[in-house]
Amino acid sequence: MSAQRRWPLHGLRRLFRGAAPDVVGLLVAQGDISVSATAAFLEWSKGGDGAAALTMLESQADQARRTLLAALRSALATPIDQEDVYILSERCDRVVNAVRDIAVEAEALAWKPDRHAALMAGHLHDGMTALVDGFAKLRHDFDGAGVAADQARAQARTVVGRYRDAIAEIYRSDDLQAAVIARELYRPYARAADRLEAVADRLWYVVLADV
């Protein structure tokens, strides 16, 4: 009987422990590493150095994501839906993986990024920065989070426009082999932008779900 009397208190303790993890804060922490990764990718895209830093940041982002997922497992209540936190985290991870893969592949092909690459990388970085600002606003300013999602989407679409400009220019070049290699490296920038826009779309979904 005494053991039965302890169950309600034990259940309350589990509830308070489960509600404790700051999953939005952990999402922002993962996002901050993602911003650092896109900043490193921008620097690489300006000069072709620093792929090792990208690999290190990708590993740190993975660890931050694992920490967030562990918190989601232990939390019985979260300020936004657990599925939404999971998807935002997973889609951010895809962006970081994409930019890391671009640098690794470029080094394997001995390709040096050019001004088109630098412009596209700049918009990717600005878009990721806007997204993480939107994540932070999920604590208190859902309207602001929606604005941040729109900003990130606009940056992603600008990357796609820059990609088209780059393709048009390289095919006017006399060096066909260089044009083909550049096209293969430009294309992943556009795919990374698609992944960035997917994060923005999910962030807007979270904002709308709060209405």
Number of C-alpha atoms within 10 A of each C-alpha: 5 6 7 8 9 10 11 11 11 10 11 11 12 15 15 13 14 17 18 15 20 15 24 19 15 20 23 23 20 24 27 19 22 29 24 20 27 27 20 23 29 23 17 22 26 19 15 19 16 15 23 14 16 24 19 13 22 23 15 16 25 20 13 23 22 14 16 24 19 13 19 22 11 15 20 16 17 17 12 16 12 17 10 15 23 16 15 22 24 14 18 27 23 17 26 29 21 19 27 23 16 21 25 15 14 18 15 9 11 11 15 17 20 15 12 20 24 19 17 26 27 20 23 32 24 18 31 34 21 22 33 25 20 28 25 19 18 23 13 9 13 21 15 17 26 24 17 25 31 21 20 31 25 16 24 29 19 19 27 21 13 19 22 14 12 21 18 12 12 16 15 10 11 9 10 12 10 13 18 14 14 22 17 14 20 23 17 16 23 23 17 24 29 18 20 29 27 22 27 30 18 17 26 20 14 20 21 12 11 10 6
